[in-house]
Amino acid sequence: MPSGVGTTLPDLPYDYDALSPVISPEIMTLHHSKHHQTYVTNFNAALSQYEEAMSKEDWTTMLSLQPSLKFNGGGHLNHSLFWTTLAPVGSGGKPEGQLLKQLERQFGSVENFKQQFNAKTAAVQGSGWGWLGYDVSDQRLVISTTANQDPLQSTTGLIPLLGVDVWEHAYYLDYKNVRPDYLTAIWQVMNWHKVAERFNQATTSSS
């Protein structure tokens, strides 16, 4: 690949079986080593083609590569965040400090937040993502969704704190087509330590 353009598949911060029984080793293996790897491979290929086209001032090709860059680059960004948003059962902590206060102030309670998040995310048509983002301008938490592999920040301006993949490959082997069951269970492996870290960074940068 010219000029060192590209990215690589990140290692998981835990083993493939670490999120069981919420997410099976089979799903984690396929999701990370096959699906995420495919986004990385295709993103790198599109980047390489884009750089070549740019060197030739081939604007038509550069523009034609935008959808692939967005889809595969988004897939890489979203999954890289997703893996670190999860943690083995019992190790991810719970909302505390300023994050807890903000959740309670806006949603009444953490449970109310989860219910609203799950309802909005379950309603995603086809494939996509559910997000908890931070709106810097309004200094508010926002529950949002994106289609396919659209990244949250570049499509909505929200800083992603927490993302949940609701493509069927993320849950079908374990939960069949019952997306709400998957969304209910995933809170058992939520890494609230990482969510709080992102929240603190977002609020610090906006103050």
MDTraj code that builds the backbone (N, CA, C; nanometers):
import mdtraj as md
import numpy as np

residues = "MET PRO SER GLY VAL GLY THR THR LEU PRO ASP LEU PRO TYR ASP TYR ASP ALA LEU SER PRO VAL ILE SER PRO GLU ILE MET THR LEU HIS HIS SER LYS HIS HIS GLN THR TYR VAL THR ASN PHE ASN ALA ALA LEU SER GLN TYR GLU GLU ALA MET SER LYS GLU ASP TRP THR THR MET LEU SER LEU GLN PRO SER LEU LYS PHE ASN GLY GLY GLY HIS LEU ASN HIS SER LEU PHE TRP THR THR LEU ALA PRO VAL GLY SER GLY GLY LYS PRO GLU GLY GLN LEU LEU LYS GLN LEU GLU ARG GLN PHE GLY SER VAL GLU ASN PHE LYS GLN GLN PHE ASN ALA LYS THR ALA ALA VAL GLN GLY SER GLY TRP GLY TRP LEU GLY TYR ASP VAL SER ASP GLN ARG LEU VAL ILE SER THR THR ALA ASN GLN ASP PRO LEU GLN SER THR THR GLY LEU ILE PRO LEU LEU GLY VAL ASP VAL TRP GLU HIS ALA TYR TYR LEU ASP TYR LYS ASN VAL ARG PRO ASP TYR LEU THR ALA ILE TRP GLN VAL MET ASN TRP HIS LYS VAL ALA GLU ARG PHE ASN GLN ALA THR THR SER SER SER".split()
xyz = np.array([
    [0.0849, -0.1193, 0.0000],
    [0.0000, 0.0000, 0.0000],
    [0.0886, 0.1245, 0.0000],
    [0.0684, 0.2190, -0.0869],
    [0.1576, 0.3341, -0.0964],
    [0.1565, 0.4219, 0.0277],
    [0.2754, 0.4749, 0.0595],
    [0.2910, 0.5748, 0.1668],
    [0.2389, 0.5276, 0.3022],
    [0.2323, 0.3972, 0.3237],
    [0.1875, 0.3468, 0.4524],
    [0.0428, 0.3754, 0.4842],
    [-0.0382, 0.3977, 0.3803],
    [-0.1799, 0.4273, 0.4022],
    [-0.2512, 0.3049, 0.4562],
    [-0.3411, 0.3253, 0.5537],
    [-0.4237, 0.2141, 0.5991],
    [-0.4258, 0.1964, 0.7481],
    [-0.4993, 0.0957, 0.7896],
    [-0.5140, 0.0655, 0.9308],
    [-0.5086, -0.0851, 0.9499],
    [-0.5152, -0.1290, 1.0724],
    [-0.5089, -0.2721, 1.1023],
    [-0.6206, -0.3104, 1.1989],
    [-0.6514, -0.4378, 1.2018],
    [-0.7523, -0.4887, 1.2943],
    [-0.6985, -0.4787, 1.4367],
    [-0.7692, -0.4076, 1.5261],
    [-0.7196, -0.3976, 1.6641],
    [-0.7417, -0.5278, 1.7402],
    [-0.6520, -0.5566, 1.8321],
    [-0.6720, -0.6707, 1.9215],
    [-0.7858, -0.6402, 2.0176],
    [-0.8580, -0.7453, 2.0565],
    [-0.9601, -0.7286, 2.1596],
    [-0.8934, -0.7160, 2.2963],
    [-0.9547, -0.6408, 2.3878],
    [-0.8981, -0.6291, 2.5222],
    [-0.9365, -0.7459, 2.6131],
    [-0.9889, -0.8539, 2.5546],
    [-1.0314, -0.9731, 2.6284],
    [-1.0357, -1.0885, 2.5296],
    [-1.0503, -1.2115, 2.5808],
    [-1.0574, -1.3288, 2.4944],
    [-1.1948, -1.3403, 2.4291],
    [-1.2024, -1.4198, 2.3235],
    [-1.3291, -1.4368, 2.2521],
    [-1.4401, -1.4950, 2.3400],
    [-1.4033, -1.5697, 2.4432],
    [-1.5053, -1.6300, 2.5293],
    [-1.5359, -1.5461, 2.6537],
    [-1.4770, -1.4275, 2.6633],
    [-1.4849, -1.3494, 2.7875],
    [-1.6224, -1.2890, 2.8125],
    [-1.7027, -1.2704, 2.7082],
    [-1.8339, -1.2062, 2.7241],
    [-1.9462, -1.3076, 2.7355],
    [-1.9122, -1.4342, 2.7357],
    [-2.0111, -1.5404, 2.7507],
    [-2.0686, -1.5370, 2.8922],
    [-2.1970, -1.5648, 2.9096],
    [-2.2948, -1.6165, 2.8128],
    [-2.3723, -1.5070, 2.7387],
    [-2.3413, -1.3791, 2.7640],
    [-2.4169, -1.2720, 2.6984],
    [-2.3899, -1.2724, 2.5483],
    [-2.2631, -1.2809, 2.5107],
    [-2.2239, -1.2929, 2.3703],
    [-2.1310, -1.4132, 2.3592],
    [-2.1688, -1.5078, 2.2764],
    [-2.0970, -1.6353, 2.2687],
    [-1.9605, -1.6198, 2.2024],
    [-1.8687, -1.7131, 2.2310],
    [-1.7382, -1.7118, 2.1641],
    [-1.7512, -1.7214, 2.0119],
    [-1.8516, -1.7953, 1.9653],
    [-1.8710, -1.8096, 1.8207],
    [-1.8989, -1.6748, 1.7556],
    [-1.9897, -1.5980, 1.8162],
    [-2.0206, -1.4664, 1.7613],
    [-1.8994, -1.3751, 1.7698],
    [-1.8312, -1.3727, 1.8816],
    [-1.7168, -1.2836, 1.8970],
    [-1.6076, -1.3167, 1.7954],
    [-1.5830, -1.4451, 1.7730],
    [-1.4796, -1.4856, 1.6774],
    [-1.5147, -1.4399, 1.5366],
    [-1.6381, -1.4690, 1.4948],
    [-1.6810, -1.4295, 1.3610],
    [-1.6881, -1.2776, 1.3464],
    [-1.7423, -1.2122, 1.4474],
    [-1.7647, -1.0679, 1.4410],
    [-1.6321, -0.9926, 1.4306],
    [-1.5360, -1.0330, 1.5120],
    [-1.4079, -0.9634, 1.5141],
    [-1.3172, -1.0072, 1.3995],
    [-1.2921, -1.1372, 1.3870],
    [-1.1899, -1.1844, 1.2929],
    [-1.2382, -1.1887, 1.1484],
    [-1.3682, -1.1925, 1.1273],
    [-1.4210, -1.1969, 0.9903],
    [-1.4851, -1.0636, 0.9498],
    [-1.5900, -1.0216, 1.0221],
    [-1.6619, -0.9011, 0.9827],
    [-1.5758, -0.7756, 0.9964],
    [-1.5185, -0.7554, 1.1147],
    [-1.4363, -0.6353, 1.1330],
    [-1.3146, -0.6389, 1.0394],
    [-1.2546, -0.7555, 1.0256],
    [-1.1392, -0.7667, 0.9362],
    [-1.1757, -0.7293, 0.7927],
    [-1.2960, -0.7649, 0.7504],
    [-1.3397, -0.7311, 0.6149],
    [-1.3503, -0.5802, 0.5971],
    [-1.4031, -0.5105, 0.6985],
    [-1.4098, -0.3641, 0.6900],
    [-1.2694, -0.3052, 0.6782],
    [-1.1762, -0.3568, 0.7568],
    [-1.0383, -0.3071, 0.7526],
    [-0.9769, -0.3312, 0.6148],
    [-0.9928, -0.4522, 0.5634],
    [-0.9356, -0.4867, 0.4329],
    [-0.9916, -0.3982, 0.3221],
    [-1.1241, -0.3821, 0.3221],
    [-1.1871, -0.3027, 0.2168],
    [-1.1573, -0.1532, 0.2311],
    [-1.1469, -0.1072, 0.3539],
    [-1.1114, 0.0333, 0.3778],
    [-0.9710, 0.0621, 0.3273],
    [-0.8781, -0.0277, 0.3589],
    [-0.7412, -0.0096, 0.3130],
    [-0.7324, -0.0092, 0.1602],
    [-0.8084, -0.0977, 0.0967],
    [-0.8079, -0.1041, -0.0498],
    [-0.8621, 0.0264, -0.1087],
    [-0.9710, 0.0761, -0.0506],
    [-1.0294, 0.2010, -0.1002],
    [-0.9348, 0.3187, -0.0772],
    [-0.8668, 0.3204, 0.0381],
    [-0.7705, 0.4270, 0.0664],
    [-0.6566, 0.4266, -0.0349],
    [-0.6084, 0.3062, -0.0658],
    [-0.4995, 0.2937, -0.1617],
    [-0.5418, 0.3445, -0.2989],
    [-0.6626, 0.3059, -0.3409],
    [-0.7146, 0.3531, -0.4695],
    [-0.7348, 0.5050, -0.4677],
    [-0.7794, 0.5558, -0.3545],
    [-0.8022, 0.7004, -0.3436],
    [-0.6710, 0.7773, -0.3552],
    [-0.5687, 0.7287, -0.2880],
    [-0.4395, 0.7970, -0.2946],
    [-0.3835, 0.7953, -0.4365],
    [-0.3991, 0.6821, -0.5042],
    [-0.3521, 0.6738, -0.6422],
    [-0.4292, 0.7717, -0.7316],
    [-0.5610, 0.7751, -0.7130],
    [-0.6438, 0.8666, -0.7925],
    [-0.6083, 1.0119, -0.7625],
    [-0.5796, 1.0409, -0.6363],
    [-0.5444, 1.1779, -0.5985],
    [-0.4128, 1.2193, -0.6638],
    [-0.3181, 1.1264, -0.6704],
    [-0.1892, 1.1584, -0.7330],
    [-0.2053, 1.1880, -0.8814],
    [-0.3116, 1.1344, -0.9420],
    [-0.3379, 1.1556, -1.0847],
    [-0.4414, 1.2664, -1.1072],
    [-0.4877, 1.3262, -0.9977],
    [-0.5947, 1.4260, -1.0043],
    [-0.7170, 1.3701, -1.0774],
    [-0.7465, 1.2444, -1.0461],
    [-0.8614, 1.1750, -1.1050],
    [-0.9813, 1.1971, -1.0133],
    [-1.0452, 1.3124, -1.0281],
    [-1.1515, 1.3510, -0.9362],
    [-1.2722, 1.2578, -0.9443],
    [-1.3009, 1.2068, -1.0614],
    [-1.4155, 1.1170, -1.0773],
    [-1.3985, 0.9915, -0.9928],
    [-1.2810, 0.9322, -0.9984],
    [-1.2554, 0.8124, -0.9172],
    [-1.2552, 0.8455, -0.7692],
    [-1.1977, 0.9593, -0.7342],
    [-1.1950, 0.9988, -0.5939],
    [-1.3362, 1.0107, -0.5374],
    [-1.4237, 1.0726, -0.6132],
    [-1.5616, 1.0873, -0.5681],
    [-1.6332, 0.9533, -0.5635],
    [-1.6048, 0.8669, -0.6592],
    [-1.6724, 0.7366, -0.6633],
    [-1.6324, 0.6474, -0.5461],
    [-1.5176, 0.6750, -0.4847],
    [-1.4691, 0.5943, -0.3723],
    [-1.5277, 0.6392, -0.2384],
    [-1.5953, 0.7540, -0.2348],
    [-1.6475, 0.8063, -0.1089],
    [-1.7409, 0.7096, -0.0365],
    [-1.8383, 0.6462, -0.1053],
    [-1.9274, 0.5531, -0.0339],
    [-1.8525, 0.4366, 0.0314],
    [-1.7525, 0.3816, -0.0375],
    [-1.6755, 0.2707, 0.0189],
    [-1.5932, 0.3154, 0.1385],
    [-1.5337, 0.4336, 0.1277],
    [-1.4559, 0.4863, 0.2396],
    [-1.5443, 0.5080, 0.3616],
    [-1.6640, 0.5635, 0.3387],
    [-1.7550, 0.5900, 0.4499],
    [-1.8045, 0.4608, 0.5134],
    [-1.8459, 0.3650, 0.4300],
    [-1.9020, 0.2404, 0.4823],
    [-1.7964, 0.1572, 0.5548],
    [-1.6844, 0.1323, 0.4883],
    [-1.5828, 0.0464, 0.5486],
    [-1.5033, 0.1173, 0.6574],
    [-1.4778, 0.2466, 0.6370],
    [-1.4120, 0.3232, 0.7434],
    [-1.5008, 0.3363, 0.8641],
    [-1.6297, 0.3589, 0.8405],
    [-1.7247, 0.3636, 0.9513],
    [-1.7330, 0.2312, 1.0235],
    [-1.7324, 0.1219, 0.9474],
    [-1.7351, -0.0100, 1.0103],
    [-1.6158, -0.0321, 1.1005],
    [-1.5002, 0.0153, 1.0558],
    [-1.3800, 0.0018, 1.1390],
    [-1.3879, 0.0898, 1.2632],
    [-1.4259, 0.2161, 1.2463],
    [-1.4364, 0.3065, 1.3612],
    [-1.5386, 0.2566, 1.4621],
    [-1.6566, 0.2180, 1.4127],
    [-1.7642, 0.1765, 1.5017],
    [-1.7274, 0.0516, 1.5804],
    [-1.6699, -0.0467, 1.5119],
    [-1.6348, -0.1708, 1.5820],
    [-1.5192, -0.1505, 1.6788],
    [-1.4239, -0.0663, 1.6411],
    [-1.3116, -0.0403, 1.7324],
    [-1.3613, 0.0205, 1.8627],
    [-1.4625, 0.1071, 1.8537],
    [-1.5221, 0.1636, 1.9745],
    [-1.6065, 0.0599, 2.0478],
    [-1.6809, -0.0206, 1.9719],
    [-1.7712, -0.1202, 2.0297],
    [-1.6959, -0.2189, 2.1190],
    [-1.5837, -0.2711, 2.0711],
    [-1.5113, -0.3713, 2.1506],
    [-1.4703, -0.3167, 2.2871],
    [-1.4296, -0.1912, 2.2918],
    [-1.3854, -0.1335, 2.4185],
    [-1.5021, -0.0860, 2.5046],
    [-1.6224, -0.0854, 2.4472],
    [-1.7423, -0.0511, 2.5241],
    [-1.7923, -0.1715, 2.6019],
    [-1.7368, -0.2881, 2.5737],
    [-1.7791, -0.4123, 2.6392],
    [-1.6706, -0.4631, 2.7333],
    [-1.7144, -0.5401, 2.8326],
    [-1.6219, -0.5981, 2.9303],
    [-1.6857, -0.7245, 2.9872],
    [-1.6055, -0.8186, 3.0350],
    [-1.6619, -0.9402, 3.0943],
    [-1.7618, -0.9087, 3.2050],
    [-1.8598, -0.9966, 3.2218],
    [-1.9641, -0.9785, 3.3231],
    [-1.9001, -0.9505, 3.4588],
    [-1.9472, -0.8459, 3.5238],
    [-1.9000, -0.8136, 3.6581],
    [-1.7777, -0.7247, 3.6634],
    [-1.7185, -0.6927, 3.5475],
    [-1.5941, -0.6137, 3.5501],
    [-1.6118, -0.4727, 3.4939],
    [-1.7280, -0.4435, 3.4378],
    [-1.7468, -0.3146, 3.3715],
    [-1.7940, -0.2031, 3.4613],
    [-1.8204, -0.2336, 3.5886],
    [-1.8645, -0.1317, 3.6821],
    [-2.0067, -0.0850, 3.6540],
    [-2.0391, 0.0318, 3.7051],
    [-2.1706, 0.0912, 3.6853],
    [-2.1531, 0.2426, 3.6755],
    [-2.2544, 0.3129, 3.6248],
    [-2.2416, 0.4587, 3.6147],
    [-2.2163, 0.5217, 3.7511],
    [-2.1181, 0.6087, 3.7568],
    [-2.0834, 0.6783, 3.8810],
    [-2.0474, 0.8227, 3.8511],
    [-2.0286, 0.8992, 3.9546],
    [-1.9773, 1.0350, 3.9407],
    [-2.0634, 1.1239, 3.8539],
    [-1.9971, 1.2064, 3.7728],
    [-2.0674, 1.3035, 3.6897],
    [-2.1529, 1.2372, 3.5823],
    [-2.1077, 1.1225, 3.5315],
    [-2.1884, 1.0503, 3.4323],
    [-2.3206, 1.0070, 3.4936],
    [-2.3173, 0.9518, 3.6131],
    [-2.4405, 0.9104, 3.6805],
    [-2.5321, 1.0305, 3.7039],
    [-2.4759, 1.1398, 3.7494],
    [-2.5576, 1.2601, 3.7748],
    [-2.6252, 1.3093, 3.6472],
    [-2.5505, 1.3053, 3.5352],
    [-2.6062, 1.3517, 3.4080],
    [-2.7169, 1.2576, 3.3592],
    [-2.6958, 1.1279, 3.3742],
    [-2.7985, 1.0302, 3.3347],
    [-2.9249, 1.0494, 3.4173],
    [-2.9092, 1.0679, 3.5463],
    [-3.0256, 1.0859, 3.6337],
    [-3.0945, 1.2192, 3.6071],
    [-3.0170, 1.3214, 3.5791],
    [-3.0745, 1.4533, 3.5530],
    [-3.1579, 1.4522, 3.4248],
    [-3.1088, 1.3832, 3.3231],
    [-3.1775, 1.3842, 3.1940],
    [-3.2833, 1.2760, 3.1781],
    [-3.2589, 1.1587, 3.2371],
    [-3.3488, 1.0452, 3.2131],
    [-3.4234, 0.9994, 3.3377],
    [-3.3934, 1.0577, 3.4517],
    [-3.4606, 1.0196, 3.5754],
    [-3.3874, 0.9126, 3.6518],
    [-3.3355, 0.8127, 3.5802],
    [-3.2591, 0.7039, 3.6418],
    [-3.1830, 0.6299, 3.5326],
    [-3.0874, 0.5495, 3.5741],
    [-3.0119, 0.4679, 3.4781],
    [-3.1044, 0.3688, 3.4093],
    [-3.1979, 0.3117, 3.4843],
    [-3.2916, 0.2157, 3.4254],
    [-3.3800, 0.2821, 3.3206],
    [-3.4246, 0.4031, 3.3477],
    [-3.5033, 0.4767, 3.2478],
    [-3.4212, 0.5021, 3.1220],
    [-3.2943, 0.5368, 3.1411],
    [-3.2069, 0.5563, 3.0259],
    [-3.1976, 0.4290, 2.9437],
    [-3.1729, 0.3157, 3.0095],
    [-3.1595, 0.1888, 2.9372],
    [-3.2871, 0.1561, 2.8599],
    [-3.4017, 0.1784, 2.9213],
    [-3.5281, 0.1501, 2.8545],
    [-3.5461, 0.2369, 2.7308],
    [-3.5129, 0.3650, 2.7425],
    [-3.5254, 0.4548, 2.6274],
    [-3.4244, 0.4194, 2.5182],
    [-3.3034, 0.3868, 2.5608],
    [-3.2001, 0.3472, 2.4646],
    [-3.2424, 0.2212, 2.3903],
    [-3.2891, 0.1216, 2.4647],
    [-3.3270, -0.0052, 2.4030],
    [-3.4441, 0.0120, 2.3068],
    [-3.5417, 0.0939, 2.3464],
    [-3.6590, 0.1142, 2.2607],
    [-3.6188, 0.1806, 2.1293],
    [-3.5354, 0.2828, 2.1378],
    [-3.4955, 0.3533, 2.0162],
    [-3.4062, 0.2666, 1.9290],
    [-3.3168, 0.1905, 1.9913],
    [-3.2233, 0.1082, 1.9156],
    [-3.2925, -0.0133, 1.8545],
    [-3.3868, -0.0715, 1.9268],
    [-3.4615, -0.1856, 1.8727],
    [-3.5391, -0.1469, 1.7479],
    [-3.5740, -0.0195, 1.7370],
    [-3.6557, 0.0281, 1.6249],
    [-3.5742, 0.0602, 1.4998],
    [-3.4419, 0.0439, 1.5053],
    [-3.3596, 0.0674, 1.3868],
    [-3.4066, -0.0251, 1.2749],
    [-3.4370, 0.0306, 1.1601],
    [-3.4822, -0.0499, 1.0475],
    [-3.3621, -0.1089, 0.9750],
    [-3.3645, -0.2398, 0.9581],
    [-3.2523, -0.3056, 0.8928],
    [-3.1315, -0.3097, 0.9841],
    [-3.0168, -0.2673, 0.9332],
    [-2.8914, -0.2733, 1.0081],
    [-2.8490, -0.1348, 1.0541],
    [-2.7815, -0.1291, 1.1670],
    [-2.7351, -0.0002, 1.2164],
    [-2.6804, -0.0094, 1.3570],
    [-2.6799, 0.1053, 1.4241],
    [-2.6197, 0.1170, 1.5573],
    [-2.7072, 0.2030, 1.6472],
    [-2.7042, 0.1705, 1.7760],
    [-2.7619, 0.2559, 1.8783],
    [-2.6491, 0.3235, 1.9544],
    [-2.6691, 0.4511, 1.9889],
    [-2.5602, 0.5296, 2.0491],
    [-2.6081, 0.6107, 2.1694],
    [-2.5172, 0.6276, 2.2630],
    [-2.5264, 0.7362, 2.3591],
    [-2.4159, 0.8321, 2.3212],
    [-2.4555, 0.9529, 2.2805],
    [-2.3576, 1.0522, 2.2403],
    [-2.3644, 1.1746, 2.3292],
    [-2.2657, 1.2598, 2.3152],
    [-2.2623, 1.3841, 2.3914],
    [-2.2634, 1.5017, 2.2955],
    [-2.3588, 1.5915, 2.3162],
    [-2.3716, 1.7125, 2.2359],
    [-2.2931, 1.8233, 2.3058],
    [-2.1790, 1.8588, 2.2485],
    [-2.0909, 1.9568, 2.3107],
    [-2.1570, 2.0931, 2.3196],
    [-2.2279, 2.1327, 2.2148],
    [-2.2871, 2.2669, 2.2128],
    [-2.3964, 2.2824, 2.3180],
    [-2.4771, 2.1780, 2.3369],
    [-2.5851, 2.1837, 2.4359],
    [-2.5461, 2.1233, 2.5704],
    [-2.4284, 2.0600, 2.5756],
    [-2.3780, 1.9938, 2.6971],
    [-2.4820, 1.8947, 2.7497],
    [-2.5299, 1.8100, 2.6590],
    [-2.6320, 1.7119, 2.6925],
    [-2.5968, 1.5749, 2.6358],
    [-2.6458, 1.4715, 2.7044],
    [-2.6413, 1.3362, 2.6516],
    [-2.7548, 1.3193, 2.5522],
    [-2.7296, 1.2430, 2.4465],
    [-2.8301, 1.2218, 2.3432],
    [-2.8312, 1.0754, 2.3026],
    [-2.9481, 1.0123, 2.3043],
    [-2.9648, 0.8788, 2.2485],
    [-2.9896, 0.8954, 2.0993],
    [-2.9097, 0.8281, 2.0189],
    [-2.9209, 0.8433, 1.8750],
    [-2.9022, 0.7081, 1.8068],
    [-2.9359, 0.7012, 1.6798],
    [-2.9112, 0.5816, 1.5994],
    [-2.8512, 0.6234, 1.4661],
    [-2.7767, 0.5324, 1.4066],
    [-2.7254, 0.5554, 1.2718],
    [-2.7508, 0.4307, 1.1891],
    [-2.7662, 0.4509, 1.0591],
    [-2.7915, 0.3397, 0.9684],
    [-2.6609, 0.2757, 0.9235],
    [-2.6692, 0.1478, 0.8936],
    [-2.5564, 0.0742, 0.8361],
    [-2.4299, 0.0924, 0.9194],
    [-2.3216, 0.1465, 0.8607],
    [-2.1992, 0.1694, 0.9378],
    [-2.1671, 0.3184, 0.9492],
    [-2.2694, 0.4026, 0.9399],
    [-2.2443, 0.5462, 0.9525],
    [-2.1864, 0.5767, 1.0909],
    [-2.0726, 0.6433, 1.0989],
    [-2.0157, 0.6803, 1.2291],
    [-2.0978, 0.7924, 1.2926],
    [-2.1068, 0.7919, 1.4224],
    [-2.1905, 0.8897, 1.4911],
    [-2.1389, 1.0323, 1.4738],
    [-2.0117, 1.0540, 1.5017],
    [-1.9618, 1.1914, 1.5086],
    [-1.9620, 1.2599, 1.3724],
    [-1.9209, 1.1880, 1.2683],
    [-1.9129, 1.2527, 1.1373],
    [-2.0493, 1.2706, 1.0722],
    [-2.1516, 1.1982, 1.1209],
    [-2.2851, 1.2118, 1.0617],
    [-2.3797, 1.2966, 1.1459],
    [-2.3547, 1.3073, 1.2767],
    [-2.4450, 1.3846, 1.3631],
    [-2.3740, 1.4937, 1.4417],
    [-2.2418, 1.4862, 1.4538],
    [-2.1679, 1.5820, 1.5346],
    [-2.1592, 1.5443, 1.6811],
    [-2.2298, 1.4378, 1.7220],
    [-2.2256, 1.3925, 1.8609],
    [-2.0979, 1.3141, 1.8877],
    [-2.0418, 1.3308, 2.0048],
    [-1.9254, 1.2522, 2.0451],
    [-1.9744, 1.1171, 2.0973],
    [-1.9290, 1.0056, 2.0397],
    [-1.9783, 0.8746, 2.0838],
    [-1.9222, 0.8347, 2.2202],
    [-2.0119, 0.8007, 2.3108],
    [-1.9724, 0.7511, 2.4429],
    [-1.9945, 0.6014, 2.4535],
    [-2.0978, 0.5541, 2.3867],
    [-2.1409, 0.4146, 2.3973],
    [-2.2113, 0.3786, 2.2676],
    [-2.1694, 0.2691, 2.2046],
    [-2.2333, 0.2256, 2.0813],
    [-2.2659, 0.0774, 2.0873],
    [-2.3829, 0.0411, 2.0369],
    [-2.4251, -0.0997, 2.0341],
    [-2.4585, -0.1382, 1.8902],
    [-2.3920, -0.2399, 1.8423],
    [-2.4106, -0.2902, 1.7067],
    [-2.5406, -0.3709, 1.7003],
    [-2.6325, -0.3300, 1.6114],
    [-2.7557, -0.4078, 1.5947],
    [-2.7674, -0.4643, 1.4531],
    [-2.6546, -0.4834, 1.3864],
    [-2.6541, -0.5695, 1.2688],
    [-2.6817, -0.7122, 1.3171],
    [-2.7505, -0.7914, 1.2380],
    [-2.7854, -0.9267, 1.2837],
    [-2.6627, -1.0124, 1.3122],
    [-2.5508, -0.9866, 1.2437],
    [-2.4328, -1.0695, 1.2700],
    [-2.3820, -1.0492, 1.4130],
    [-2.4249, -0.9431, 1.4797],
    [-2.3803, -0.9165, 1.6165],
    [-2.4536, -1.0014, 1.7191],
    [-2.5681, -1.0590, 1.6824],
    [-2.6478, -1.1289, 1.7848],
    [-2.7263, -1.2502, 1.7362],
    [-2.7349, -1.2735, 1.6055],
    [-2.8308, -1.3719, 1.5556],
    [-2.8029, -1.5131, 1.6064],
    [-2.6779, -1.5555, 1.6141],
    [-2.6468, -1.6907, 1.6597],
    [-2.6943, -1.7151, 1.8024],
    [-2.6986, -1.6095, 1.8835],
    [-2.7393, -1.6230, 2.0232],
    [-2.8860, -1.5896, 2.0463],
    [-2.9374, -1.4901, 1.9771],
    [-3.0710, -1.4381, 2.0079],
    [-3.1698, -1.4487, 1.8919],
    [-3.1254, -1.5172, 1.7829],
    [-3.2086, -1.5290, 1.6622],
    [-3.2504, -1.3879, 1.6164],
    [-3.3774, -1.3692, 1.5861],
    [-3.4211, -1.2386, 1.5361],
    [-3.4826, -1.1514, 1.6452],
    [-3.4583, -1.1879, 1.7722],
    [-3.5201, -1.1145, 1.8833],
    [-3.4215, -1.0083, 1.9328],
    [-3.4131, -0.9007, 1.8599],
    [-3.3197, -0.7931, 1.8929],
    [-3.3405, -0.7379, 2.0338],
    [-3.4644, -0.7201, 2.0822],
    [-3.4813, -0.6674, 2.2178],
    [-3.4159, -0.7525, 2.3264],
    [-3.4137, -0.8857, 2.3098],
    [-3.3479, -0.9715, 2.4092],
    [-3.1973, -0.9439, 2.4125],
    [-3.1394, -0.9269, 2.2970],
    [-2.9965, -0.8933, 2.2877],
    [-2.9684, -0.7595, 2.3554],
    [-3.0532, -0.6616, 2.3312],
    [-3.0330, -0.5293, 2.3901],
    [-3.0501, -0.5326, 2.5415],
    [-3.1416, -0.6122, 2.5911],
    [-3.1594, -0.6258, 2.7351],
    [-3.0366, -0.6892, 2.7992],
    [-2.9812, -0.7910, 2.7319],
    [-2.8691, -0.8659, 2.7890],
    [-2.7376, -0.7901, 2.7836],
    [-2.7194, -0.7045, 2.6834],
    [-2.5870, -0.6464, 2.6612],
    [-2.5424, -0.5541, 2.7750],
    [-2.6377, -0.5045, 2.8540],
    [-2.5982, -0.4192, 2.9666],
    [-2.5187, -0.4952, 3.0710],
    [-2.5273, -0.6287, 3.0693],
    [-2.4481, -0.7091, 3.1632],
    [-2.2989, -0.7038, 3.1309],
    [-2.2666, -0.6682, 3.0068],
    [-2.1248, -0.6634, 2.9679],
    [-2.0839, -0.5215, 2.9254],
    [-2.1561, -0.4237, 2.9769],
    [-2.1229, -0.2851, 2.9439],
    [-2.0022, -0.2384, 3.0263],
    [-1.9072, -0.1739, 2.9597],
    [-1.7880, -0.1227, 3.0270],
    [-1.8125, 0.0239, 3.0647],
    [-1.8772, 0.0429, 3.1775],
    [-1.9100, 0.1786, 3.2210],
    [-1.7860, 0.2594, 3.2552],
    [-1.6770, 0.1911, 3.2889],
    [-1.5513, 0.2633, 3.3137],
    [-1.5078, 0.3380, 3.1870],
    [-1.5166, 0.2696, 3.0733],
    [-1.4769, 0.3307, 2.9467],
    [-1.5758, 0.4397, 2.9044],
    [-1.7054, 0.4154, 2.9265],
    [-1.8066, 0.5156, 2.8928],
    [-1.7824, 0.6433, 2.9740],
    [-1.7537, 0.6266, 3.1030],
    [-1.7277, 0.7419, 3.1893],
    [-1.6014, 0.8157, 3.1459],
    [-1.5019, 0.7409, 3.1031],
    [-1.3777, 0.8030, 3.0555],
    [-1.4058, 0.8901, 2.9332],
    [-1.4846, 0.8395, 2.8410],
    [-1.5194, 0.9183, 2.7217],
    [-1.6047, 1.0398, 2.7593],
    [-1.6962, 1.0194, 2.8539],
    [-1.7802, 1.1303, 2.8983],
    [-1.6961, 1.2407, 2.9609],
    [-1.6023, 1.2023, 3.0448],
    [-1.5168, 1.3022, 3.1105],
    [-1.4319, 1.3767, 3.0086],
    [-1.3831, 1.3071, 2.9073],
    [-1.3043, 1.3728, 2.8035],
    [-1.3900, 1.4701, 2.7241],
    [-1.5125, 1.4280, 2.6916],
    [-1.6023, 1.5126, 2.6127],
    [-1.6406, 1.6380, 2.6890],
    [-1.6711, 1.6230, 2.8176],
    [-1.7134, 1.7388, 2.8961],
    [-1.5960, 1.8320, 2.9258],
    [-1.4777, 1.7751, 2.9416],
    [-1.3598, 1.8579, 2.9662],
    [-1.3246, 1.9413, 2.8435],
    [-1.3364, 1.8776, 2.7263],
    [-1.3020, 1.9492, 2.6032],
    [-1.4029, 2.0584, 2.5705],
    [-1.5254, 2.0447, 2.6256],
    [-1.6290, 2.1433, 2.5946],
    [-1.6373, 2.2549, 2.6975],
    [-1.5616, 2.2418, 2.8060],
    [-1.5708, 2.3438, 2.9128],
    [-1.4718, 2.4572, 2.8904],
])
top = md.Topology()
chain = top.add_chain()
for i, resn in enumerate(residues, 1):
    res = top.add_residue(resn, chain, resSeq=i)
    for name in ("N", "CA", "C"):
        top.add_atom(name, md.element.get_by_symbol(name[0]), res)
traj = md.Trajectory(xyz[None], top)
